[in-house]
């Protein structure tokens, strides 16, 4: 069969926010870049607008990448595409964790990363022998991945369509938090991109700021500091405005790397403190012990190096009581975070947390996948009712994401930079909290 085109689709979540979608579809950009040059490939991001199903036919191979949150939407898209005669391949986090469920409505399910199987899928489609399942869980070295192609860069047009481009430097996480899917989707072994490849991609995409999709970039301060130093030194000469990444508390132990991070225009660390209750540490994979005094000291240390901290907190652990919300709000104000994320403990498929809750009969019935946005109650907590968890979470969100609180944190973050950098840093100083406020508000739409 002659392939007319390959269409890669990102199902909608929040749509456009003030004219743009939140983050660029990085996974689809990588997969599209692997498609042979003689085959037309298109990326359709439903967040940017309605999909034109009339352009699909039996000679179109459709690929959909989806999180659990958007899997119901992915199913609706797949149904429409199959009605047009197209074959539909579905991958992503949810398909990797629950492949049998997805197989009920997709022609093909991709388990794992797809970088070793994608070209074979394309060839099998052309030969009319597409298989029901392809598995790639060998965790390919990142240095072997195809670079983002020029045709993909032109087509996606990140500067026009997205607020924050995405980038990847490392992948994998050796932690094993009971509620996290990262180790089950990206593997326990940390993998690294060649430094020169990172620089080349930033320059070709002409991006001035980005968010790292890495599962735990900051852990490498401890396990591979030489690599981190090379990355920072390579990025320092580039005309970047700012970039942000997820990390954990260990970065405070490496003052020299923090200084290099600032020179490389890294301006914001997203740190998973998760809980200020030390009794919850068993569920946190060794990232934090929930000691308030230690957290405050670490945040001050990072601030002393001119870097900002976004505190990430999760509610609903088994040792949480109704008092946790007021205590966390007091702690947030005292610690002077530069941004804050507060979320519900969400038992995603494939996690030990979910398996335990199912065994204990604590999962709430008939909760749709679309509610797996970390802002809905999924289960009955151990030391409060589901309604108390919901009410306490809403109470905290109203305070954390009030205009006054956002302005206070944003101005404080902006104040860490010299006046000459104010214009370049203004967006990143406020965008994180505004984005989290919008995500919380989206729950009620």
C-alpha positions in Angstrom: 0.0 0.0 0.0 1.2 3.5 -0.8 0.9 5.5 2.4 -0.9 8.8 1.7 0.0 10.4 5.0 0.8 9.6 8.6 -1.2 11.7 11.2 -0.1 11.9 14.8 -2.7 13.2 17.2 -2.6 14.7 20.6 -6.0 14.6 22.3 -7.3 17.8 23.8 -7.1 18.6 27.5 -7.3 22.3 28.3 -7.3 23.6 24.7 -6.0 27.1 24.1 -5.1 29.4 27.0 -5.1 33.0 25.9 -4.5 32.0 22.3 -1.9 29.3 22.7 -1.7 25.7 24.0 0.4 25.1 27.2 3.2 22.9 26.0 4.4 21.5 22.7 3.7 17.9 21.8 7.3 16.7 22.2 6.8 13.0 21.9 4.9 13.4 18.7 7.6 15.7 17.4 10.1 13.0 17.9 8.0 10.3 16.3 7.2 12.5 13.4 10.9 13.2 12.9 11.5 9.4 12.5 9.1 9.1 9.5 10.9 8.7 6.2 11.2 11.9 4.2 9.1 10.4 1.3 6.0 9.9 3.5 4.0 13.0 4.4 3.5 13.3 8.2 1.3 15.8 10.1 0.9 16.5 13.8 -2.7 17.4 14.9 -2.9 18.8 18.3 -6.6 19.0 19.3 -5.7 21.6 21.9 -5.2 24.0 19.0 -8.5 23.3 17.3 -11.0 20.8 15.9 -9.7 17.8 13.9 -10.5 17.5 10.2 -11.5 13.9 10.0 -12.5 14.3 6.3 -8.8 14.2 5.4 -8.5 10.6 6.8 -8.9 7.5 4.7 -7.7 3.9 4.3 -4.3 5.1 3.2 -3.8 7.1 6.4 -2.0 5.7 9.4 -3.2 7.5 12.5 -1.1 7.5 15.7 -2.5 8.8 19.0 -0.4 9.4 22.2 -2.4 9.7 25.4 -2.1 10.1 29.1 -4.7 8.5 31.4 -6.4 11.9 31.7 -7.1 12.1 27.9 -7.6 8.4 27.1 -11.4 8.7 26.8 -10.9 11.5 24.3 -8.3 9.3 22.5 -11.0 6.6 22.2 -13.5 9.0 20.6 -10.9 10.2 18.1 -9.9 6.6 17.3 -13.5 5.7 16.7 -14.0 8.6 14.2 -10.7 7.8 12.4 -11.6 4.1 12.1 -15.0 5.0 10.6 -13.0 6.8 7.9 -11.2 3.6 7.2 -7.9 4.6 8.8 -5.8 2.2 10.9 -5.2 3.6 14.4 -2.2 3.0 16.6 -2.4 4.1 20.2 0.6 4.6 22.6 1.6 6.7 25.5 1.4 6.2 29.3 -2.1 4.8 29.5 -1.6 2.3 26.7 1.7 1.1 28.3 0.0 0.5 31.7 -3.3 -0.9 30.5 -2.7 -2.3 27.0 -5.6 -4.8 27.1 -8.1 -2.1 27.8 -6.9 0.1 24.8 -6.7 -3.0 22.5 -10.5 -3.2 22.7 -10.9 -0.1 20.5 -7.5 0.4 18.7 -6.1 -1.5 15.8 -2.7 -1.5 17.4 -1.4 -0.8 20.8 2.2 0.3 21.4 3.7 -0.6 24.8 6.7 1.4 25.9 8.6 4.1 24.1 8.1 3.1 20.5 11.4 4.4 19.3 12.5 0.9 18.4 9.2 -0.2 17.0 7.8 2.9 15.1 9.6 2.3 11.8 8.5 -1.3 11.9 4.9 -0.2 12.5 5.1 2.1 9.4 6.5 -0.7 7.3 3.9 -3.2 8.5 1.1 -0.8 7.7 2.5 -0.3 4.2 2.7 -4.1 3.8 -0.9 -4.5 5.1 0.3 -6.7 8.0 0.0 -4.4 11.0 0.2 -6.3 14.3 -2.1 -5.9 17.2 0.7 -5.0 19.7 4.3 -3.8 19.6 6.4 -3.7 22.7 9.5 -1.5 23.3 10.6 -1.6 26.9 14.4 -2.0 26.3 14.9 1.7 27.2 16.9 2.8 24.1 19.9 5.0 24.7 18.9 8.6 24.1 21.8 9.3 21.9 20.4 7.0 19.2 17.2 8.9 18.8 16.5 10.8 15.6 16.9 14.6 15.9 13.8 16.8 15.6 13.5 17.3 11.8 13.2 20.7 10.1 9.8 19.8 8.6 8.5 19.1 12.0 9.9 22.3 13.5 8.3 24.3 10.7 4.9 22.5 11.0 4.6 22.7 14.8 5.6 26.4 14.9 6.1 26.4 18.6 6.6 30.2 18.9 3.2 30.8 17.5 1.2 27.9 19.0 2.6 27.1 22.4 3.5 29.0 25.5 6.3 26.8 26.6 8.4 24.4 24.4 9.3 21.1 25.9 12.8 19.5 25.9 14.3 16.3 27.2 17.9 15.9 28.5 17.6 12.7 30.7 15.0 10.0 31.1 14.3 7.5 33.8 14.1 7.6 37.6 15.6 5.1 40.1 13.1 6.2 42.8 10.0 4.1 43.3 7.3 6.4 44.8 4.2 4.3 45.3 2.0 6.8 43.4 4.2 7.6 40.4 4.2 6.1 36.9 7.6 7.3 35.9 9.6 4.2 36.8 6.9 2.0 35.1 7.0 4.0 31.9 10.6 5.3 31.5 12.5 2.7 33.5 14.7 2.8 36.7 18.0 3.4 34.8 18.8 7.1 34.2 19.6 7.7 30.5 21.4 10.7 29.1 21.4 12.6 25.8 24.8 13.6 24.4 25.4 17.3 25.4 26.2 18.4 21.9 22.9 17.0 20.7 21.0 19.1 23.3 22.7 22.3 22.2 22.1 21.6 18.6 18.4 21.0 19.1 17.9 24.2 21.1 19.7 26.2 18.4 17.7 24.7 15.5 14.4 25.1 17.3 15.4 28.7 18.2 13.8 28.4 21.6 14.6 30.9 24.4 12.8 29.1 27.2 11.7 25.5 27.8 10.4 23.1 30.4 12.3 19.8 30.8 10.1 16.7 30.6 12.8 14.7 32.5 11.4 12.6 35.3 14.0 13.6 37.8 16.7 15.8 36.3 18.0 17.0 39.7 18.8 13.6 41.0 21.7 13.6 38.6 23.4 16.3 40.8 24.2 13.3 43.0 24.5 10.3 40.7 26.2 12.0 37.7 27.5 15.5 38.6 30.1 15.5 35.8 27.4 15.2 33.2 25.3 17.9 34.8 28.3 20.2 34.9 28.9 19.6 31.2 25.2 20.4 30.4 25.3 23.7 32.4 28.6 24.8 30.8 27.3 24.0 27.3 24.0 25.9 27.8 25.6 29.0 29.5 26.7 30.7 26.2 23.3 30.2 24.5 20.9 33.2 24.4 18.3 31.5 26.7 15.9 33.5 28.8 14.9 30.8 31.3 14.2 27.1 31.7 12.8 24.9 34.4 13.0 21.3 35.6 11.8 18.8 38.1 14.2 17.8 40.9 14.5 16.8 44.5 16.1 18.1 47.7 19.6 16.7 47.0 20.5 19.6 44.7 21.1 21.8 47.8 24.2 19.7 48.6 26.0 20.9 45.4 26.6 24.7 45.6 29.0 24.7 42.6 26.4 23.1 40.4 23.7 25.6 41.6 26.0 28.4 40.6 26.5 26.9 37.2 22.7 26.3 36.8 22.1 30.0 37.3 24.7 30.9 34.7 23.0 28.4 32.3 19.7 30.4 32.8 18.0 27.7 34.8 15.8 29.8 37.0 13.2 27.5 38.6 13.4 24.1 40.3 10.1 22.1 40.7 10.8 20.1 43.9 8.5 17.3 45.0 8.3 17.8 48.7 5.0 15.9 48.4 4.1 16.1 52.1 5.1 17.9 55.3 4.0 14.9 57.3 7.0 12.7 58.1 4.7 9.7 58.7 4.1 9.6 54.9 7.7 9.1 54.0 7.2 5.4 53.2 5.3 6.4 50.1 7.8 8.9 48.9 10.5 6.6 47.5 13.3 8.2 49.5 12.9 11.7 48.0 12.1 13.4 51.3 11.4 12.6 54.9 8.8 15.4 55.3 10.9 17.3 57.9 9.8 20.9 57.9 13.0 22.4 59.2 15.1 20.6 56.6 12.8 21.7 53.8 13.0 25.4 54.9 16.8 25.2 55.1 17.1 23.7 51.7 14.8 26.3 50.1 16.9 29.1 51.7 20.0 27.5 50.3 18.7 27.4 46.8 17.4 31.0 47.1 20.8 32.1 48.2 22.1 31.0 44.8 19.6 33.2 43.1 17.4 30.3 42.0 13.6 29.9 42.4 11.7 27.0 44.0 8.3 25.7 43.1 7.0 23.5 45.9 5.0 20.4 44.9 2.6 19.0 47.5 0.2 16.0 47.3 -2.7 15.3 49.6 -4.5 12.2 50.6 -1.7 10.0 51.9 -2.7 7.5 54.6 -1.4 9.6 57.5 -3.0 12.8 56.3 -5.7 14.2 58.5 -8.0 17.3 58.1 -5.3 19.4 59.8 -2.8 18.9 56.9 -4.3 21.6 54.8 -4.0 24.5 57.3 -0.5 23.3 58.3 0.6 23.1 54.7 -0.8 26.6 54.0 1.1 28.0 57.0 4.3 26.2 55.8 3.9 27.5 52.3 3.7 31.1 53.5 6.6 30.7 55.9 8.9 29.1 53.4 8.5 31.7 50.7 8.1 29.5 47.7 8.2 31.1 44.3 5.4 28.9 42.9 3.2 26.1 44.4 1.5 23.0 43.1 -1.1 21.3 45.3 -2.6 18.1 43.9 -4.7 15.2 45.1 -3.1 11.8 45.5 -4.1 10.1 42.2 -3.9 6.2 42.0 -2.8 5.9 38.4 -2.9 2.5 36.7 0.1 0.3 37.3 1.2 1.9 40.6 1.5 0.1 43.9 -0.7 2.8 45.4 -3.6 1.8 43.1 -3.2 -1.9 43.7 -3.3 -1.4 47.5 -6.4 0.8 47.3 -8.2 -1.8 45.2 -7.2 -4.6 47.6 -8.6 -2.5 50.5 -11.8 -1.7 48.6 -11.2 2.0 49.0 -11.5 3.2 45.3 -14.6 5.3 44.6 -16.9 3.7 42.0 -17.5 4.9 38.5 -14.8 7.5 38.3 -14.0 8.3 34.6 -10.4 8.5 33.4 -11.0 12.2 32.6 -11.0 12.9 36.3 -7.4 11.6 36.7 -6.1 15.2 36.5 -4.8 15.2 40.1 -7.6 17.6 41.2 -10.4 15.0 41.9 -10.9 12.6 44.8 -10.4 9.0 43.6 -10.6 7.0 46.8 -11.6 7.0 50.5 -8.7 8.4 52.6 -7.6 6.6 55.7 -8.0 9.3 58.3 -10.7 11.6 56.8 -13.7 11.2 54.6 -13.6 11.7 50.8 -15.7 14.9 51.3 -13.3 16.2 53.9 -10.4 15.6 51.5 -12.3 17.4 48.7 -13.3 20.4 50.9 -9.8 20.7 52.4 -8.2 20.7 49.0 -10.6 23.3 47.6 -10.0 25.5 50.7 -6.2 25.3 50.2 -6.4 25.9 46.4 -8.5 29.1 46.9 -5.7 30.5 49.1 -2.7 29.2 47.2 -4.1 30.4 43.8 -5.7 33.7 44.9 -4.5 36.6 42.7 -2.8 38.2 45.7 -0.9 35.0 46.6 0.2 34.6 42.9 1.3 38.2 42.7 3.3 38.0 45.9 5.2 34.9 44.8 5.7 36.2 41.3 7.1 39.5 42.3 9.3 37.8 44.9 10.7 35.5 42.2 11.2 38.4 39.8 13.1 40.2 42.5 15.9 37.6 42.5 17.1 38.9 39.2 18.8 42.2 38.3 16.6 44.9 36.7 18.3 44.3 33.3 16.8 40.8 33.2 13.3 41.8 34.3 11.7 41.6 30.9 13.2 38.2 30.0 12.2 36.7 33.4 8.8 38.3 33.8 6.9 35.5 32.0 8.5 32.6 34.0 8.1 34.4 37.3 4.3 34.3 37.1 3.4 31.6 34.5 3.8 28.6 36.8 1.2 29.7 39.3 -1.1 31.0 36.6 -0.9 27.6 34.9 -1.7 25.7 38.1 -4.6 28.1 38.8 -6.0 27.4 35.3 -5.5 23.6 35.8 -7.5 23.7 39.1 -10.2 25.9 37.5 -10.5 23.5 34.6 -11.7 20.7 36.9 -15.0 22.6 37.3 -15.6 23.2 33.6 
